[in-house]
Amino acid sequence: MDIAIKNRPEDKPLVRAALAQFAREHQLAPSVVRAFDLALEEFITNILSYAYNDGKEHRILVSFQFGSAEVCVRLEDDGKRFNPLDQPAPDVTLPLADKPLGGLGIYMARKSVDRMEYVRRKGRNVLTLVKKI
């Protein structure tokens, strides 16, 4: 199942609706759905907020794939190069008042899935999220 959205905040709910439909079709466990929901919320928000600075309309592709042992969700965008795997994990042992802003969302998204892969291919960021079922 594939969905394409524009780089507009009002298109973000379309991804959540597609995930819900995909989950129903494949009878995914609620824990798997929550994991992808968290990760997609973070990465779609980051794409919308930081990937583009040209004021133009862009397409973001989201693909859902069901396998016998795992589910994969792939995000593709033509925004600025950004590899979330290169981001350092925040120090979660620091007291809240001492924690710097930012970075926690990517950390939580990475922890919610079993595997993430990133490549830059033909001017596009391709991020694959994998969850075992």
N, C-alpha and C positions, 0 to 999 in steps of 0.2 A: 504494500500500500504506500503510495506517495502522495504528498501534498506540497504545493508551492504557495508560499505567502509572500507578500511584499514587505519591505522594510518599514512597516507602519505598526505602531503599538496596537491599533485596533484589529490587526490580523492575528495577534498572539493567541486569542481564544480559539482560533481555528485549529491550532496545533493540539491544544488540550482536547478539543472535540474529536480530532482524528485519533489521538491516543485512546480515548474512551471507546471509540468505535472498534479500533484494532483489538483492544483488550476484550471487548465483548465477543468479537468474531473468533478469537483464539482462546477464550476462557482463561485469561491470565489471572494469576493470583493477585489479590489486592496489594501485597507487598511489592510485587514486580511493577505494578502500575504506579504506586507511590514513588518508587525509586526513579522511574523514568520521568514522572511528573516533576519531581524536584530538579533533576538534571536538565530537562528541557526548559523549565522556567528560568534557570540560571543562564544557560547558554543562549537561548533565544533573546533574553533580556540583554545580555552582553553584546550580541550581534547588533540588536537594534540601537543600543546606546553608544557603541564604540567602533563598529566596523566601517561606518561610512561617514564621510565629512564633505561629500560633494553635493548634497541636497537633491540628488537624483533618486529615482525609483529603482530598486534592485529586487531580485528574486532570491528567496531563501528556500531551499529544497529540504524537505524532511521525508525520509524513507523509513518505513517500518518493515522488518523482515522477521518471520517466525521460523524457527528451526526446531528440530527434535529435542535439542538440549539447551538452546539459548535463544534469546530475542535480541535483535540488533536494531538500533535506531541510528540513522546516519543524517547528519546535518551538513549541508553544503551552502557556502556563501562566497560571493566575490568581493568581500570586504578586505580590509587590511589584514596582512598576515598576522595570525595569532594562534599560538600553540598553547593550549591550557596545560599541557603536560610539562611545559617549561616553567610554570609558575611554582615558586617554592611553597611548601605547606606552611601555614601559619603556626606559630607557637601557641597551641591550645592550652598550655599549662599556665600562661600568663593570666593574671587577674583581669577582669573585663576592663577596668579603668586604664590598664597599661597596654591593651591590644591596639595596634594600629588599625585604621579603617581599611576595609577592602581585603579581598583574598579568601574570606571565609566561605563565600558562596561556591567558588570553584572547588574548594577543599571538600565541602559537603556533597557537591555533585559527584566528585571523583569517588568519594566513599560510598555513594549510593549504588554505584554500578560495580560489576566485577572486573571490567576491563574497558579501557579507553584507548583509541588509536587516533593519531592525527597525521595527515599528510597535506602538503600544499601541492595541488595538481592543477596545471593549466590556469594559474591565477586564481584558484579557488581554495578556500579552507575546507577540508573534509574531515569531520570529526565523527568517529564511530563509537557508540556507546553499546556495551554488551552486558547483558544480565543473564545468568544461568537460570534455567527453569526446572 
